[in-house]
């Protein structure tokens, strides 16, 4: 698939908005105890993005998505600062969760859970990763130890999760569990839930080096969570397949956003070396500094080409289970 004019124009609008409107917010003091932006700050920036017509820019007003190659040129621009992806509503885990609900959810589930995410009025969390000390699921979702069993017209979920990004303050959750129901035993199920819920408790918030994501990366206990059966995402026992549908595009979108951050870092370094004097001349005129900046430019272009190649593979309908890990490596 090609990259259309509409996507290129949207990318240009996103870049202008992020540079002119969001860069100044990098000095805003509204941060939590881990240094992450508060929801107040995020929602203020989103209203500005909404007014500028760049909120959730990878999804068109009619609900259709740009293809993956087009998404890349847009998300790279939103990532020029970590605040840009939050302002434009292209951040993880929401971008990946929106993609999954859009691919698998029923029309009723989309209206209830997807719409507020696309509109940027809610954040979400994806409850999959489990504690290593319990031998739970990490990179391999088939190791899932959180369970779900059918009880009348509900499912009951129990288990522990960890590193659940954005859990604090999220309004939408995707909960993944292994089925104990005879008809889908051993397979996984995914459920959409409203948050907060008293059966989903944050039991710990670890200190991390991340200061870009609101809502922390929490440890979670799920205790007899009752979910109506019609809130299952897709079919019972198909959760591992749905995880793959989400995984490759979501992994690649991380690369897109953070390439934007790398480009910005190169710009800052280049500007500094042209202004900073040492031994009677600008740093850029010291040969080794110029070499390092040139090598950075080569690396950035290689990353851009790798992302575009992998996005093209995904646009063919492939799950990209080889190409996406290569791109993110």
N, C-alpha and C positions, 0 to 999 in steps of 0.2 A: 504494500500500500504506500501511496505517496503522502507527502506532507502538504496539505492544502493551504491556500491563501488565508482562509478563515483562522486556521490554527496559528499561522505566522503572525497575523495581525493581533490575535489574542495574546500571544507571547510578548509582543512588543508593548502592549498595553499593561500587562502584568509587570514587565521590567520597569516601565516608567513609573508605575504606581509604587512598586517596592522601593525604588531608588529615591523618589521624591517625597513620598509620604511615610514610609515605614522605617527607613534608615534612621530618622531622628528619634524614633521610639527606642532605639538601642540604649539610650541613656535614661529611659524611664525607670524610676525606682520601684515600681509596683512588681515585686518579685516575692516568691515564697522563701521559706528558710533554706531551700536547696538552690535558690537563685533562678528558679523557673518562673516564667510570666504568670501572673494571676489571671483568673478567668475574667476579672473586670477589665484588665488590659487587653486580653484577647478579644473580648466582645466589642470593646471600643474600636479596635483596629478593624474588626469585621464589618462594622457598620460603615466605616470609610471605604472598605473594599466593595461593599454592596452598592454604595453610592457611585463608585467609580466603574461599576460593571465588571469587576474582576473577582467576585466571590465564587468559589468552586468553579474555576475557569475551565477545568478539563471536562466538565459536563455541560452540554448545551441546555438552553432554556426548555427544550422539549424533552429533556431527560436522557437523550442519547449521548454516548461518550465519543470523544475524539479517539481515533485509533492510537495505538501505543507509541508509534513514532511521533505523532502529533502531540500526544500527552507529554512526551519527553521534552520537547522544545518549550512547552508551557511550564512544566514543573521545575526545570532547570532555572528559569527566571524567578520563580517564586522562592527558590532556595538561596538567593543571593544573600539573604540573612535568615537565620532561624526564625525570626519574627515574621518574615515574609510568608512562609508556608502556613503559619498559624493565622495570619491575617487573611490570606486567600483561601483558607480551608482546604489545603492540599496536603496536610501533615498526616503522619502515621499516628495512631492506627486507623484514623477515620477514613483516609483515602482508600485503604485496602478494604475496610469494612463496607464502605459504600459500594465498591466494586462487587464484592461478594453478594450483598443483599440484592443489588441490581441484577446479578446473573442468576441467582437461585430463588430469591424470595417471591412469594405470591403477590398479587396486586394489593391485597389487604395489608400484608406485612410491609410492603413498600410504602404504602400510604402512611402507616402508623410509625414505622421505625426509620425508613430511608428519608422521607421528606424532611424531617427536622435536621437531619445530618447535612443534606444537600443545601438546605437553607442557612446552614451555619449557626443554628440556634441551639445545638446540642453537641456534646462530645460523646465518644463511645469508647468501649474497651473490649478487647478480645481475650477471653478467658481460656487459654489453652495450656501454656507452660506450667509445669508442675515441679515441686521440689526435688532436686537431685538426690537428697538423702532418703527420699521415699522411692527412689528409682522410677520417678515419674517421667512424663513426656517432656522432651525438650525439642531438639531438632527432629526427632523421630516421633511423630504424633501417635504411631501405633502402640507406644508404650503407655498410653493413657491409663491412669488408675482412677480418675474421677468417674463415678458410675451414674447411670440413669436407669430407672425402672418405671414401667408403666403402672399407673394406679388409677383405674377408671378413665376419665377423660383428661387426666393430667399425667405428667412425668415428674418423678421425684429425683433430684440430683444431690449427690453428696461427694465431697472431695476437697482437696487443697490445691491452690494455684499460687504461682509466684511470678515476679517481674511482670505484673499486669499493668502495662503502661496506660496512664490516664484514668485509672480506676476511681481515684478521688475526684468527685464532681461530675463523673460521667452520667449521662441520662439514658444511654442505650448500651446494652451488653450483648455480646455473642458468647454463649457458654457452650463449651465442647465437652462431651462426656462419652464414655464407652457404655454401650447398651447391655443391659442384663435381660432385656425382653427376649423371649424365645424366638420371635420372628426376626430379630435383628441382632441376636447375641454375638458379641465380639466386635461388631461394627461400631462406628461412632455416630453420634447425633449432635446436631447443632441447634441451639435454641436462641431466640431473640427474647430479651427480657428488659423490662423497665427498671431503671436504677434511680435512686438507691432502693435496695430491698433488704429487709431485716435478716433474711436467710443468707445473704452474701455479706460477710464481715471482713473488713480490713483488719488484719491481725498484726501487721508490721509494715513499716516503710523504710527500706534499706537506704543507706547513704550511697549515692552514686555520683559519678563525675558529670552526669548529664545535667545541664541547666537550661535545656531548650524546650522541654515538654511539660505542660501543666498536668497536674493530677498524679504525679509520682510514678513509681514502678512497684506497686504494692504486693505484699503477701496476702493471700485471701483464703478464708475458710468458707466453704459452701455447706450449709447444714440444713438438710431436708428442704431444699428449695423446690416448691411446687410450681410447675409451669404448665399452663393449658396446652393441650396437645396441638392446637392450631397455631401455636407459636413456634413449632419446629420449623427450622429452615431447611426446606427440601424434604427428602425422604429419610425415614429411620434407617440407620446402618450405613448411610452414604457419606457420613461426615469426613472420612479420610479423603474421599474423592473431592469434596468441596474444599478441603484444606489445600489441596494441590491447585485448584482453580484460583484460589486467592494468593497462594504462596509466590509463584514466579512473578506475576505483575507487581505484587506488593514489594518483593525484594528488589526488583528493578527500579521501582519508584523511589526507594531509598537512594539508589545511585543517582537518579535524576536530581533529586533535591540537594543532595550533598555535593554533587558536582557544581551546582550553583554556589555553594559555600566556598568550594575550592577556588572557583574563578574569582570570587570576591577577595579571598586571601591573597591571591596573586596580584590583584589590583592594588591592594593595600601595600604589599611588599614592594611593588614596582614604584608606587608613589613615594614611599619612604626612601628608597635607595636613590631616587632622583633628587631628594631634598636634603638628606643627611650628608654632612661633610665629614671627611676623615682623611688625615694626612694631606690636607690641602686640596682635595677634590671630592666630588660626589661619590658615594659608595658605588653607584652604577658604573663609574669609570674605573673601578678596581676590577680587573679582568675576571677573577673568580666569581664575584657576585653576579656579573652578567651571565656567566656560564650557568650558574644555578637557576637563575630566572628563565633562561632559555630551556633548560631541561624541564623545568616545571611546565612551560608552555607545551612542550612535546607530550608530557604525561597527560595534560588536560585534554589535548586533542585526541590522544589514544583513548581516553575514557569516554569522550563524546562519541567517537566512532564505535566503540564497543557497545555502548548503550543503544545507539541507533541500530546496530546489527541485531542485538538481542530483541529489541522492540519489534523489528521487522519479522523476526521468527515468531513472536507471539501473535503478530497480526495475521499470520497464516492459519491460526487456530491451534497451533502446537502449544502444549503446556510449558515448553521451554525448560524442562527439568535439568538439562545439561547446560544450556546457554545462559540461563539466569544466574546460576551459581558462578559461572565463569565471569559474567559481567560484574557481579558484586565482589568477586575476589580481589 
